[in-house]
Structures are given as C-alpha cells and as structure tokens.
C-alpha cells in the first residue's frame, strides 16, 4: 500500500466507521499520547528501563501503526499530501546532510 493509498483508506474508514474526524487539536493530543505509548515500549524493551510483565506482550508494530494512523488523519484534515511532503523532506535532508553524517566522528 502506498502512502497515498493509506491516506485514502484512512479517509474512507473515518467516513464509514468513524462518523467524522476528531478536531485537529484533539488528533494532535492523541498523536502525542500514541507516541508516548510507543516511547514506553522502546524505553523498556531497548533502553535501560526494565520491562514490566504487562508490557512484554505489547505489540511494537501495532503502536507504530497507531502513530501512523493519527498522523495520516492529521494530514488528511489539513490537506497535506504525505507522499509529496515525504519526497520534499527527503530531498531537503539529502541536500543538507549528504556529507554531514559520513563526516561525523561520533558515528564511526
């Protein structure tokens, strides 16, 4: 599925099952909450925090998908074509950072 197809699928789902989009500010708050849930798993599974028994069955991919879902909702609501935005962002990073990381002694 492409990013564009994902945006269309989320929009179709919202209109079929979700009644309407939550407001942009509500979705921003939800996005923050979902990123926090993802961060909790990452910190406990890959960081120094110990993982609680209740966290061991949490699905990392599902949490990432929750973040993506809400981000797509926000893009749809604000008229952002994520495919175009991603390509522009990749070009910007390539121009700005093409040698930066290769020349970073901290990464060697």
PyMOL commands that set and color helices and strands:
alter all, ss='L'
color gray80, all
select helices_A, chain A and resi 3-17+24-45+53-55+60-78+82-97+105-107
alter helices_A, ss='H'
color red, helices_A
deselect
rebuild
show_as cartoon
